Every structure is written in structure tokens, then in C-alpha cells.
Amino acid sequence: MNFDSWLLLLLTLRANNATIRVRYWRTLKTKGCVALRDGVYLLPANTQTESALRELAHEIMEGGGVVHLLRAQHFDAEQEIELRSMFNRSEEFAEFVRSLPKFKETLFSKTPREISSLLRRLQKKLDDIIYIDFFPNEASTKAIATWKDFVLFAKNVIYSSES
């Protein structure tokens, strides 16, 4: 994806309600936002991210918070590189890949139904990372390839247990 601008969400919550703060923080995290400082969040601008932040901004305002959603551009290539680096999901992908051998060891002791359930859970975990991977790189390519190999192995385990 090519991003030429950024979205800044500036928010102030009315009350010191920790539950509300945590709920919004989690929502921002699942949308892939990066915290620049307390109450200032950044996302690459596209139709999807803008829609998601507009919806969240509306929710926060309805709850009594103050929200400003701004579009910004980087000044130069150096700043663009710096901003993009904040969205590097390589570690999340690496962690996912590192978890697969542990699950692979358990497949032979699971029923086909349990393996299918595990595959769905792991697929969702990978999909969640891909959803916030605005700047795919080698780490995402490796994770997806490793995942495909894992799925093939798991399906072979299911097949061999049913024979």
C-alpha cells in the first residue's frame, strides 16, 4: 500500500475512569495505532483507517471526550522512514512464527476437531497482525509461508488420524 499522508487522533477523556481509558487504548491498539505521546495516536491514512478512526472519534465524543482527527503529511523522506518504522510488525510476526513449533508438537495428541479449532485460533491471530501491517516486509512474507506449511502439516495429521 502506498500511504502519502497520516492520520492523527488527539483525544482527551473527560473523566479519570481507568476502565474507559483501557477500553479505548485496546481499541486503538487493535486498529494498529501508534501512540506518539499520551492522547496522540498515529495511523497511515487510507479509507479503512480513516473510517475506523472517525467511528472511534464519534464514540469517544458521545462518551464526553474531546477528539480531533487530523490529516498530516511527513516533511521529507527521512521523516517518512521514521514514521513507517513505528509500524514495523516484524516482532509480532516473528513471535507468531516462534509459537508454531510448540503447537506442532501437540498436534498428534489432539483430535481432528481440536486441531481444526487450533487452526482457526491461530489463523485469527495471524489475520489480526496482517490487519495492522500497513507496510508488509520480509517478516510478513516469512510468517505467511511458515503458516501455510504449518496448516499443511496439521491437515496431514488430521488426514492420517482419520485413516
Disulfide bonds with the S-S distance in Angstrom:
none
